[in-house]
């Protein structure tokens, strides 16, 4: 509902010398304005819309209002008069139509299920599923991956905006297939060069894929349901890690002596990642995606390399507060190395590693669901929700990592190197339950952290660059920590643990000013369009005939 302050502003801004009789005679029959109103500017369509919004907002198409007019936590109703014709916009059995944001997001989630999801399943085993003494090759591959990603991530948004969503996701998916094939090859040849090259190539591909994913996930939904969209995505995406980790678990459920996963596991992952790359080509272009209320997403019109490169600068220039979030970006992948290699690989045999991996990604689904829906609680202001989420993360940081500190006190790197794989912890051991729950909470914490980074703006062009900053800086941190863990004289496990705890807590403190002062309850359409080539006409696919009749220029 439009506020009274907004209505008063509409009245003041629409006064002119035209007589009341003209207003009443021309607009009262359409029931667009109250009978008593005698001060409006009838030749200004924007003013007419403002007045209608002030007095009878239900008569105005939703896409002409601010983004926040839909009820909190709910999708706006379908407006058939504003939905284009064609098979992409037909609904069957009450399900979303093909070119709807909901279905497009589900497709993107399944692409990530098949590509990054399988990548997570492999890396979650620790050492890429290899034996402990071969884990440095996996660490070096991941270091090459994230070092490349750190550079590509800063420019991936420009590539995504310029070349399109389908190309970005399809190209990105191929990189995951090459990466998995390197581990299959390594099982037989120990080809160090190929596995490092595969990491480098995936760094190029994944940077583009995640930029496209971020643009879709954060710009397709309206504000009222953005948190839910994020939780849907993370649930489906992390299900890939769950399903993927079940494969080696099933193959090794009775095996306590094997040191690495079999060829069949890698072949299965290879087929799935390639299927994900092909699935990307079934998406519709962003310009054809239409929300239920008839509005389109806000994207750059007719992009060029020059204008898109300038978008990187605009993101910092218009949103300088993003600098306070850089430490959080940097920390958001730092803990994976410790959790996968220095806990799961170091402490458990192959079948227990597979079980832990399954539980870890299940916990991520729970964490993303809880935080995503909490971010959409309609009884609490959005700015307040951001502060509460920040406080919750701070508490979790000290609670979960405090438990991790107690566990880490029990072993060193030298002790782990001297322990053969078959003598590591098994799920039948009496001391397994505590570490199992710790690993589950590690997965929950990761999902909470990633979901928290969700919504900063509705502007699709800014979001592509924002996602590029996020993944680029995130990957720079990951490249450093993977390289440190792969060194011959790698730091002690406790040293790496402390680096995680301090970085996570410190980055939350640095980001506090953003949470307390920069998160707004809603983002106006004017702010969304300010640094794009879009106009109101571009967002509106059609305007009801009552407006067109009195403004032939529309």
N, C-alpha and C positions, 0 to 999 in steps of 0.2 A: 504494500500500500504506500502511496506517495505521502510524504510528510506534509504537515501544514506549513512548515517553513518553505518547502519547495513550492507549494501552491501560492504562497504570498509572493515569492520571487517571480513566478510565472505571471501573476497579475501586474506587478510593477514593470516587468520588461516588455509587456505587450501593449502598453497604452499608446494611443495615437489620437488624431483629431477626427477620425471617422465617427459618424453618429451612431447612437445606440440602435436606431431603426435598421441600419444596414446589417448590423450584427444579428439582431433578432430575426429579421426577415430571412437572412441567408442561412443561418446556422441553427436556429431553434427547431425547425422541422427535422433536422438530423439528430436532435437530442445530444449535440456535442457540447453545448455550453449551458449554464443555468440561465433562466429567464431574466434574472435580476442583473446579470453582468452586462455592462455597457461600455467596456473599454478593452478593445482588442485590436490587433493588427491583422486584418483578414487576408492581406496579400503576403503573409509570411507563414509558410507551412510549418516551420520550426516552432513558431509561437503558437500556432493552432495545436500542435501536438503537445506542447507544454501545458496549455490550458486544459486539454482533454485529460492529460495525465493527472492534473491537479484535481479535477472534478469527477471524472468518470474513467478511472484508469483501466477498467475492464474492457473499454472500447478501443484501447490502443494495442497494437501488436506487441508481443512481449519483447521482440528484438529492438523496439524503439525506446524501451525503458532502460534503466540502469540494470546491470547484471544481477543485482541483488533482489529483484522484485519477485522471483520465484520463491515459494515457501522453502525455508531452510530444510535441507536434508531430502528434498523431493525434486524430481524432474518436472519441468513445466509440461502442461498438457499438450498433446499434438494438435496443431492447427493445420487442417487439411488444405485450407485456402492458400497457405504459404509454402507447402511442400511441393517440390517439382514433380513432374510426371516421369514415368520410366520405371523399369523393373527394379532399379536400385532403391526405390523409395516405397515399394509395396510391402505391406506387413502381412505375415501369415501366422495364424494361430496366436495372435497377440504378441508375437516376438518382435524385437526391434528390426527395422528394415536394414538392408545391407549397407547402405551409405550412412547409417546413423553412427554417432560417436560411440555408443555402447558396443555395437558389433565390431566396429573397427578396432576398438580397444581390446576386445577379446581376441581378435586375430593377432594383434601385435603381442599380446600376452602369450599366445601359443607359439609365436615365432621365438620369443625369448624362452619359453618353456623348452623348445627343441634345440636352441643354440646355446645361449649363455647358461640355460638350465643344465645341459649335459656337461658343459665346462665346469660348472660348480660341483656336479656330482664327481667328476674326475679329480678335481683339486681338493675337494673335501675329504678324500681318502688319505690325503697327506702324501707328498712326493709324487702326485699325479698317478697314484696307484702302483708306483714302483717300490722296490725294496728300500730300506732305510739308507743303505750305503750308496744307492743310486739317486737319492733325493737331490743332491746338488745340481744335477742336470735339469731337473724340473724347476728348481729355484732360479737357475740362470735363464731358463726359457721364460719364466714369468717375469723376471727382471727386465728382459728385453721387451716383453709384451707391454709392460706398464711404462717403461721409459719411452717407447714409441707412442703409446696412448697419451702420455702426458703432453706431448707436442701436438699430436693430431687432435686431441680433445679441444684445444683452444680454437681450432679452425673447423672442427667438425660441423658446427652450427651453420657456417657459411656454405659448406658442401651440401648439407642437407637441404637448406633453403633453396639453393641454386639448382640442384639436380633432382630433387624430389624425394618423397618418403619411400616409395617402392624401391628405387635404386639403392638408397642408403641401407635399407634393411636387407635387401637381397645380397648386396655386396658384402655387408657385414656378416651374414650367415655363412658365406663361403669360407671366411677366415676361420671359423670354428671347426669346419670340416678338415681343413688343412692341419689345424692344431691337433686334433684327435688322431689323424693319420700319422703324425710324428711319433706319438706314443706307441702306436701299433708297430711302427718300424723299429722303434727303440727296443721293443721286447725281443727282437731278433738280432739287430745289428749294432746296438748301442751307438747309433749315429748321433753324436753330440751336435754336429753342425746343423743337421736338419731340424732337430728339436728346438734349437735356439732360433733358427730362421723362422720356424712356424710361430714362435712367440712374437717375433718382430712383425710378421705379416698379420697376425691376429690383432696386434696393437693398432695397425692402420685400419683394419676392418671394423673392429669393435668400437673405436672412437666414433665412427660415422653411425653405426647401428644405435649406440646409446644416445646419441644426440637426437636422432629421429624418434626414438622411443620416448625421450623426455619431452619433446615437442608435442607429441600426440597425447601423452598421458596428462600433461598439465594444461594444454590449450583447448582440447576438444570438449571437456565437460564444462558446465557452468559452475559458478562458485559454490552453489548450494550443495553440490554432490561431488566436489573435487576430491575430498578425503576418501569417499567411498570408491571412486574410480581408482585411486592409488592403491587402496587395500585389495580391490579385485585383481589388479595387475600383479601385485606382489604375491597374492595367494596362488594364482595360476603359474606365475614364473617360478616360484619356489617349489611348486609341485613337480617341476622338472627335476630339481635336485633330489626330491624325495623318490620319484620313480627311477631316476638314474642310479641312485645309491642302492635301491632294492635289487638291481641286477647283480652287482658283485656280492651282495649279501646272500642272495639265493644260490649263487655258484659256490660260495665258500662257507655255507652255513654249518657244514660238518668238518671243515678244514681248519685246523689250528696251526698248521706248519707252513703254509704257503706264504711267500714274501711279497708277491705282486699279483695283480689281477690278470686274467687270461686274455688271449686274443679275442675270444668271443665278446667280451665286455667292450673292448675298444671298437670292434666291428659294428656292434649294435649302436654305440654312440655315434660312430661315423655316419651310419645311415640316417639316424634321427636328425643330426645337425644339417645334413644335406636336404632333408625334407623341409626343415625350417627355412632354409634359404629359398626354396621353391615357393613356399607358402607366402613369402613376402610379395610375390607378384600378383597375388589375388586381391590385394588392397586397392581401394579407390584412391585417386588423387585427392589431396586435402581440399582442393577447390570444389569438389563435389560432395563433401561431407556437410550434411545439413542437420541441425538440431531439431528436436521435436517442435519447437516454437517457430521454425522457419529460418532461423538465423544461421549464418556461417561462422566458422572459426576465423579469428583475426590473424592473417598471414600477410607477408610482404607481397605486393602485387608487382608482377613483371620484374623479378629480381635479377640483378647483375652481380658479377664478382665484385665490382667496385663498391656498390651500395651495401652488399652483404659484409664485406670486410670492414666498412665503416660501422657496421652494427656492433662489432666487438668493442670499439671505442665508446659507442653510445651507451652500451650496457654499463660500463664503469662510470661514464660521465653523468648519466641520468640516475643511476643507482649506486652511488659511491659506498653505501653501507655494505655492499657485497664484500668489501675488503675485510670486514669483521667476521665474515663467514668462512674465509679462506682456511683458517686452522681447522674448522669442522670438516671442510672438504678434504683437507690433507689427512685427517685422522680416519676418515670413513672407510678406508680399505687397509689401514695399517695393521689392524688386529687379525686379519685373515691368516697371515703368515704364521703368527704365533699359535693361533687356534688349530690350524690344519697340520702344520709341521712340528710344532714344539709341544703340542698336547696330544692330538690324535695319533699322529705318526710315531711320536716318541714313546708313548705310554701303552699302546694297545696293539694286539695282533690284527691280522688282515680282516677277519670276520667281525671282530669287535669294532674296528675302524669303520667298516661298512654299516654296522648298526648305529654307531654314533653319528655317522653322516646322515642317515635317515632321520634320526631324532632331531638333529640340528636343523634340517630344512623344514621339518614339521613345525618346530618351534618358531621358525621364521614366518610361516603362514599364520600361526596364532598371533604373533607379535604385530604383523602388518595389519591383520584384521582388527585387533583391539585398538591400536593407535589410529588407524584410518577412520574407523567409525567414531572414535572419541573426538577427532578433529571436525566432525560434522554434527556434533550435538547442538541442536537448534535452540536450546534454552540458554546457551552461554555465548557471549559475543566472541567473534573470531579472534580478536586481539587477546582476550582473556584466555581462550583455549590455547593459544600459542605459548603464553606464559606458563600455564599449568603443565603443558607438555614439556617445556624446558625444565621445570622443577622436577617432574617425574623422571626425566632422563638423568638429571643430576643425582637423584636418589639411587636410581638403578646403577649408575656408574660406580658409586661407592659400595653398594650392597653386593653386586655380582662380582666386581673385580676384587673386592675385599675377600670374598670366598676363594677367588682364583689365587690370591696371594698365599693363602694358607695351603692350597694344593701345591703351588710351585715350590714351596719350601721343602718338599719331599724328594726332589731329584735334581740332578745336574746333568750337563751335556756329557761329561765324561762317563757317568754311570749309564746313561742311555746307550752310548756307543759300545759299551762292554756287554750289553744285554742282547742276545739273539732274538729274532722276531717271535719264535715260538714260546719264549719265556716271558713275553710282555703280558700285560693284563688281558684277561679274557672275561666275557660277561658272566661266566660261572664262578668267578672269584668273589670271595666275601667282601672285598674292599672296592667292588666296582660301582655300587649304587651311588655313592657320593660324587665321584668324578662324572658319572653319567648325567646326574642332574645339573652339575656345573656346566657341562657341555651343552645341555638343553638351554640353560639360561643364557649362555653365550649367543646361541642362535636367536633367542628372543630379543636380546639386546641389540643385535645387529639390525633386525627388522625395524625395531623402534627407532633407531638412529636414522635409517634410510627414509622411513616414512615421514619423520619429522621434517626432513628437508623439502617436503612436497611443494607447497604453493606459495610463490612470491609475487607473481603477476599473471595476468590473463593474456598478455601480448605474445602471440606465437613466435614472432621474430625475436623478441627479447629472450623468450624461453629457450629457443634453440641455442643461442649464445650463452645463456645462463647454464644450460645443461653442459655445454662445452667447457665452461670454466669449472664446473663441478667435477666432471669426469677427468679433465686434464690435471687439476691439482690433486684430486684423489689418487690418480694413477702415478703422479710423481712420488707421492708418499709410498705407494705400494712398490714401485721400482726400487726405492732405497731399501726398504725393509726386506724384500725378497733377496736382494743382492747381499745384504749383511748376513742373512741366514744361510746363504749358500757358500760363504767363504770357508776356506780350509780352517782358519782360526776364527770361526764365527763367535760372536759374543755369547756369553752365558745366557741360558734361558731366563734367569731372573732379571738380567739386564734388559732383555727384550720385553719381558712382562712389565717392568717399571716404566719403560718408554711408552707402552700402550696406555697404562693407567694415567700417567701424568698428561699425556697428549689429549686424551679424551676429556678429562676433567678441565684442563686448562682451556681447551677450545670452547667448551660450553660457557666458561666465564667470559671469554673474549666476545662471544656472540650474544651475551646478555643484553647489551644496549639495543640490538636489532629486535630482539623478542619483546622488549618492554616499550619501545618507542616507534618502531618502524612498521610493524604489522598493522594493517588497516582492516576494518570490518568488511569493507567492500572496495572494489576498484571500479571507478567510473569509466564509462565508455570513452569519454574524451581523453582520459589518461592512457587508455589502451591504444587509441589511434594516434596519439601525439607524435610518435616517432616512426610511423609507418607511412606507406603510400596509399593506405585505405581511406575511404570516406564512409559516411553513413550509408550512402547508396550502395556501397559494396557489401556492407554487412547485411542490408535488407534485400532479400530476394524479390520481394514485392510489397506494395503498400496498398491497403484497402482502397476501393474505388472512391470512398467518401473523401479521401485526401487527394486522390488524383484529379477528381472533378474540378477542384478549385485551384489546382496548380498544374497547368499543362507542361511545365518544365520538368516534372518528375519522370 
